[in-house]
Amino acid sequence: MTDGEIMYAKTTPNNMERIIDRIKGTIYGQAIGDALGLGTEGMTDEDMAWKYPNGIKHYSDIFQDRHRKRWKIGDWTDDTDMMLCIADAVIKDKGVNFTSIARNFKEWADGEPMGIGETTYKVLSFGDYVDKPLDASKMLWEMSHQQSAANGGVMRTSIVGLFPKAVEECAANICRLTHYDPRCVGSCAIVSLLIHSLVYDEEKISYHKMIDIAQKYDSRIREYIDLSLNTDIRALELQDWDSVGYTLKTLAAGLWAYWNAPSFEEGLLSVVRAGGDADTNAAVACAILGAKYGFSAIPQEYVDGLIYREQLEEVVSGMIELAK
């Protein structure tokens, strides 16, 4: 990574109305999945049976325990906060400057970063992080004996899929700003390229193309792509304590929704009700579903219930300008 920028020249793509619907669907989908997923984050089936005897469907259903009451109803968590850090930098710069993104991450972390993950927190705590983000990220990964592969990179990558070009390069480098493991990088590349294809391209990324992308990064990714093909979401074992928060589990949840969810709402509720790291799993899954089905397919109640949706509207407008 250098200090150079990837600048976006304006073009006039065909079928712009459809593209706009999917750009907006991706951004809102991420925030909606994150906000409703908070309701079952960290829960098992037993927890959900007790706290949601009638199931969870609306933001107002969210059980206000010690963890969840830190957020207002209809707020999102760090997943979408960090996505907005990327979006704000790219919109301001009219292109991708990795230093600007790193600076936004650092400023966010130095404020009140609600729900910040352990890996992200440790990397952003380096004193010279903004000047040497990759050094900090790689050092922390090596200190973990190259075992740390949390989902803090893939949770925010949806916005990268909306970039008009250089998607894989940007997804990889933005992931490495905090998460250096090749499983994390491969997860981000697959999700970002899938979203990009759903928004801009007539031909969607196939299973075989996903496998090809995965093999460039880490052979362990393929198992989770295959896992996502199961029609029963329980096969993903998203509540397994040993793998909650693992980047490949979140990738599998997102791809499961892509292959299996017949609508945005059914995919949202299936992933949220699966528990585990539900806010992150649903943020990724619903960003993909928003790209697949478009904003027009999202039930209005989920849009209206987001209390900071004006921030999303600003990002939607900025990303549409970059796409034109």
C-alpha positions as CSV (number, residue, x, y, z in Angstrom):
1,M,0.0,0.0,0.0
2,T,1.3,3.5,-0.8
3,D,0.0,6.9,0.0
4,G,-1.3,7.2,-3.6
5,E,-5.0,7.6,-4.3
6,I,-7.4,5.7,-6.4
7,M,-9.5,8.4,-8.0
8,Y,-12.9,7.9,-9.5
9,A,-13.6,9.4,-12.9
10,K,-17.3,10.0,-13.6
11,T,-19.0,7.7,-16.1
12,T,-22.5,7.3,-17.3
13,P,-23.5,3.7,-16.6
14,N,-26.5,2.1,-18.2
15,N,-29.6,1.3,-16.1
16,M,-28.7,3.9,-13.5
17,E,-32.1,3.7,-11.7
18,R,-31.5,0.0,-11.0
19,I,-27.9,0.7,-9.8
20,I,-29.1,3.5,-7.4
21,D,-31.7,1.2,-6.0
22,R,-29.0,-1.4,-5.2
23,I,-26.5,1.1,-3.8
24,K,-29.1,2.4,-1.4
25,G,-30.2,-1.2,-0.6
26,T,-26.7,-2.2,0.3
27,I,-26.1,0.7,2.6
28,Y,-29.5,0.5,4.3
29,G,-29.3,-3.3,4.4
30,Q,-26.0,-3.2,6.3
31,A,-27.4,-0.8,8.9
32,I,-30.7,-2.7,9.3
33,G,-29.0,-6.0,9.8
34,D,-26.7,-4.5,12.3
35,A,-29.5,-2.7,14.2
36,L,-31.8,-5.7,14.5
37,G,-29.0,-8.2,14.9
38,L,-28.0,-6.4,18.1
39,G,-31.1,-7.9,19.6
40,T,-29.7,-11.4,19.5
41,E,-26.0,-10.7,19.6
42,G,-24.3,-13.3,21.8
43,M,-27.4,-15.3,22.3
44,T,-28.1,-19.1,22.2
45,D,-31.4,-20.7,21.3
46,E,-32.1,-20.9,25.0
47,D,-31.5,-17.2,25.5
48,M,-33.7,-16.3,22.6
49,A,-36.5,-18.6,23.8
50,W,-36.5,-16.8,27.1
51,K,-36.1,-13.2,25.9
52,Y,-38.1,-13.6,22.7
53,P,-40.8,-16.1,23.3
54,N,-42.7,-14.7,20.3
55,G,-39.6,-14.3,18.2
56,I,-37.9,-11.0,17.3
57,K,-39.0,-9.0,14.2
58,H,-39.0,-5.3,15.1
59,Y,-36.4,-3.0,16.7
60,S,-38.9,-2.4,19.5
61,D,-38.7,-6.1,20.4
62,I,-35.1,-5.8,21.4
63,F,-34.5,-7.0,25.0
64,Q,-33.0,-4.2,27.0
65,D,-30.4,-6.1,29.1
66,R,-27.2,-4.6,30.4
67,H,-25.5,-5.0,27.0
68,R,-28.2,-3.9,24.6
69,K,-29.5,-0.9,26.6
70,R,-26.3,1.0,25.8
71,W,-27.8,1.6,22.4
72,K,-31.0,3.4,21.6
73,I,-33.7,1.4,19.8
74,G,-33.0,1.7,16.1
75,D,-29.3,2.4,16.5
76,W,-26.5,0.4,14.8
77,T,-23.2,-0.8,16.3
78,D,-19.5,-0.6,15.4
79,D,-20.1,-2.6,12.2
80,T,-21.9,0.3,10.5
81,D,-19.9,3.0,12.3
82,M,-16.7,1.7,10.7
83,M,-18.5,1.3,7.3
84,L,-19.3,5.0,7.6
85,C,-15.7,5.8,8.4
86,I,-14.7,4.3,5.0
87,A,-17.6,5.9,3.2
88,D,-17.0,9.4,4.6
89,A,-13.3,9.3,3.6
90,V,-14.0,8.1,0.1
91,I,-16.8,10.7,-0.5
92,K,-14.7,13.5,0.8
93,D,-11.6,12.5,-1.2
94,K,-13.6,11.6,-4.3
95,G,-11.5,8.5,-4.4
96,V,-9.7,6.0,-2.1
97,N,-6.9,7.3,0.1
98,F,-6.0,4.6,2.6
99,T,-4.4,7.1,5.0
100,S,-7.7,9.1,5.2
101,I,-9.6,5.9,6.0
102,A,-7.1,5.0,8.7
103,R,-7.4,8.5,10.1
104,N,-11.2,8.1,10.3
105,F,-10.8,4.8,12.1
106,K,-8.4,6.3,14.6
107,E,-10.6,9.3,15.3
108,W,-13.6,7.1,15.8
109,A,-11.7,4.8,18.2
110,D,-10.5,7.8,20.1
111,G,-14.1,8.9,20.7
112,E,-16.8,6.6,22.1
113,P,-16.5,3.5,19.9
114,M,-19.5,1.5,21.0
115,G,-18.9,-2.2,20.6
116,I,-15.4,-2.0,19.2
117,G,-13.8,-5.4,18.7
118,E,-10.7,-6.6,20.4
119,T,-8.5,-6.8,17.3
120,T,-9.6,-3.4,16.0
121,Y,-9.1,-1.8,19.4
122,K,-5.6,-3.1,19.8
123,V,-4.5,-2.1,16.3
124,L,-5.9,1.4,16.6
125,S,-4.3,1.8,19.9
126,F,-0.8,2.0,18.4
127,G,0.5,5.5,18.7
128,D,1.7,5.8,15.1
129,Y,-1.2,3.9,13.7
130,V,-2.3,6.5,11.1
131,D,1.2,6.8,9.7
132,K,1.9,3.1,9.7
133,P,-1.4,1.2,9.8
134,L,-0.2,-1.9,8.0
135,D,2.8,-2.2,10.2
136,A,0.5,-2.1,13.3
137,S,-2.0,-4.5,11.8
138,K,0.7,-7.0,10.7
139,M,2.5,-6.8,14.0
140,L,-0.6,-7.6,16.0
141,W,-1.4,-10.5,13.7
142,E,2.1,-11.9,14.1
143,M,1.8,-11.5,17.9
144,S,-1.2,-13.8,17.7
145,H,1.0,-16.5,16.0
146,Q,-0.9,-15.7,12.8
147,Q,-4.1,-17.1,14.3
148,S,-6.2,-14.0,14.8
149,A,-8.9,-13.9,12.1
150,A,-11.8,-12.0,13.6
151,N,-14.7,-10.6,11.5
152,G,-14.0,-6.9,12.1
153,G,-12.8,-6.4,8.6
154,V,-15.6,-8.1,6.7
155,M,-18.3,-6.4,8.9
156,R,-17.6,-3.0,7.3
157,T,-16.6,-4.1,3.7
158,S,-20.0,-3.7,2.1
159,I,-19.3,-0.1,1.1
160,V,-16.2,-1.2,-0.8
161,G,-18.4,-3.3,-3.1
162,L,-20.0,0.0,-4.2
163,F,-16.8,1.4,-5.5
164,P,-16.9,1.7,-9.3
165,K,-13.5,0.1,-9.8
166,A,-10.4,-1.4,-8.1
167,V,-12.8,-3.3,-5.7
168,E,-10.6,-6.3,-4.9
169,E,-7.5,-4.2,-4.3
170,C,-9.4,-1.7,-2.1
171,A,-11.2,-4.5,-0.2
172,A,-7.9,-6.2,0.5
173,N,-6.0,-3.1,1.6
174,I,-8.8,-1.7,3.7
175,C,-9.2,-5.0,5.5
176,R,-5.4,-5.0,6.2
177,L,-5.7,-1.6,7.9
178,T,-6.8,-3.6,11.0
179,H,-7.1,-7.3,10.1
180,Y,-4.0,-8.8,8.4
181,D,-4.9,-12.5,8.3
182,P,-5.4,-13.8,4.7
183,R,-8.7,-15.3,5.8
184,C,-10.0,-11.9,6.7
185,V,-8.7,-10.4,3.5
186,G,-10.2,-13.1,1.4
187,S,-13.6,-12.7,3.2
188,C,-13.6,-9.0,2.4
189,A,-12.6,-9.6,-1.3
190,I,-15.4,-12.1,-1.8
191,V,-18.1,-10.0,-0.1
192,S,-17.1,-6.8,-1.8
193,L,-16.8,-8.4,-5.3
194,L,-20.2,-10.1,-4.8
195,I,-21.9,-6.9,-3.8
196,H,-20.2,-5.1,-6.7
197,S,-21.5,-7.7,-9.2
198,L,-25.0,-7.5,-7.8
199,V,-25.0,-3.7,-8.1
200,Y,-23.2,-3.1,-11.4
201,D,-23.0,-6.2,-13.4
202,E,-25.4,-8.3,-15.4
203,E,-23.4,-11.5,-14.6
204,K,-23.3,-12.4,-10.9
205,I,-20.3,-14.1,-9.3
206,S,-20.7,-17.8,-9.4
207,Y,-19.8,-20.4,-6.9
208,H,-16.7,-21.4,-9.0
209,K,-15.6,-17.8,-9.2
210,M,-15.9,-17.5,-5.4
211,I,-13.7,-20.5,-5.0
212,D,-11.1,-19.1,-7.4
213,I,-11.0,-15.8,-5.4
214,A,-10.8,-17.7,-2.1
215,Q,-7.8,-19.8,-3.3
216,K,-5.8,-16.6,-3.9
217,Y,-5.9,-15.9,-0.2
218,D,-6.3,-19.0,1.9
219,S,-7.3,-22.6,1.2
220,R,-9.4,-22.7,4.4
221,I,-12.0,-20.3,3.0
222,R,-13.4,-22.9,0.6
223,E,-14.9,-25.0,3.4
224,Y,-17.0,-22.1,4.5
225,I,-18.2,-21.2,1.0
226,D,-19.3,-24.9,0.7
227,L,-20.9,-24.7,4.2
228,S,-23.0,-21.7,3.1
229,L,-24.7,-23.9,0.4
230,N,-26.7,-25.7,3.1
231,T,-30.4,-24.8,3.0
232,D,-30.6,-25.1,6.8
233,I,-28.9,-22.2,8.5
234,R,-28.3,-24.4,11.6
235,A,-25.6,-26.2,9.6
236,L,-23.5,-23.1,10.0
237,E,-23.4,-23.5,13.8
238,L,-23.4,-19.7,14.3
239,Q,-23.7,-20.1,18.1
240,D,-20.6,-22.2,18.5
241,W,-18.6,-20.4,21.1
242,D,-15.2,-21.4,19.7
243,S,-16.0,-19.7,16.4
244,V,-18.3,-16.8,17.2
245,G,-16.7,-13.7,15.7
246,Y,-14.6,-15.8,13.2
247,T,-14.4,-14.0,9.8
248,L,-15.2,-17.2,7.9
249,K,-18.4,-17.9,9.9
250,T,-19.6,-14.4,9.1
251,L,-18.7,-14.9,5.4
252,A,-20.7,-18.2,5.5
253,A,-23.7,-16.4,7.0
254,G,-23.6,-13.7,4.4
255,L,-23.3,-16.2,1.6
256,W,-26.0,-18.4,3.1
257,A,-28.4,-15.5,2.8
258,Y,-27.3,-14.9,-0.8
259,W,-28.0,-18.5,-1.9
260,N,-31.1,-19.2,0.2
261,A,-33.1,-16.1,1.3
262,P,-36.1,-15.6,-1.0
263,S,-36.5,-12.0,0.2
264,F,-34.7,-9.3,2.2
265,E,-36.9,-9.7,5.2
266,E,-36.8,-13.5,5.4
267,G,-33.0,-13.4,5.1
268,L,-32.8,-10.7,7.8
269,L,-35.0,-12.6,10.3
270,S,-33.3,-15.9,9.6
271,V,-29.8,-14.6,10.3
272,V,-30.9,-12.5,13.3
273,R,-32.8,-15.5,14.8
274,A,-29.7,-17.7,14.4
275,G,-28.0,-15.9,17.2
276,G,-24.3,-15.9,17.8
277,D,-22.5,-12.8,16.5
278,A,-25.9,-11.8,15.0
279,D,-25.3,-8.0,14.5
280,T,-22.2,-8.6,12.4
281,N,-23.6,-11.7,10.6
282,A,-26.8,-9.8,9.7
283,A,-24.9,-6.6,8.7
284,V,-23.0,-8.6,6.1
285,A,-25.9,-10.8,5.0
286,C,-28.3,-7.9,4.7
287,A,-25.8,-5.7,2.8
288,I,-25.6,-8.6,0.3
289,L,-29.4,-8.9,0.2
290,G,-29.8,-5.2,-0.2
291,A,-27.5,-5.4,-3.2
292,K,-29.4,-8.4,-4.6
293,Y,-33.0,-7.2,-4.1
294,G,-32.6,-3.4,-3.9
295,F,-33.8,-0.8,-1.5
296,S,-37.3,-1.0,-3.0
297,A,-37.6,-4.6,-1.6
298,I,-36.8,-3.6,2.0
299,P,-39.9,-3.2,4.3
300,Q,-40.4,0.4,5.1
301,E,-40.6,-0.2,8.9
302,Y,-37.0,-1.2,9.0
303,V,-35.9,1.9,7.2
304,D,-38.1,4.3,9.2
305,G,-37.0,2.7,12.5
306,L,-33.3,3.7,12.0
307,I,-32.8,6.7,14.2
308,Y,-29.8,8.1,12.4
309,R,-30.9,7.4,8.8
310,E,-30.0,10.9,7.7
311,Q,-26.4,9.8,7.9
312,L,-27.1,7.0,5.6
313,E,-28.9,9.3,3.1
314,E,-25.7,11.5,3.0
315,V,-23.6,8.4,2.2
316,V,-26.1,7.2,-0.4
317,S,-25.9,10.5,-2.2
318,G,-22.2,10.6,-2.0
319,M,-21.7,7.0,-3.3
320,I,-24.2,7.6,-6.2
321,E,-22.2,10.6,-7.3
322,L,-19.1,8.5,-7.4
323,A,-20.9,5.9,-9.4
324,K,-22.1,8.3,-12.1
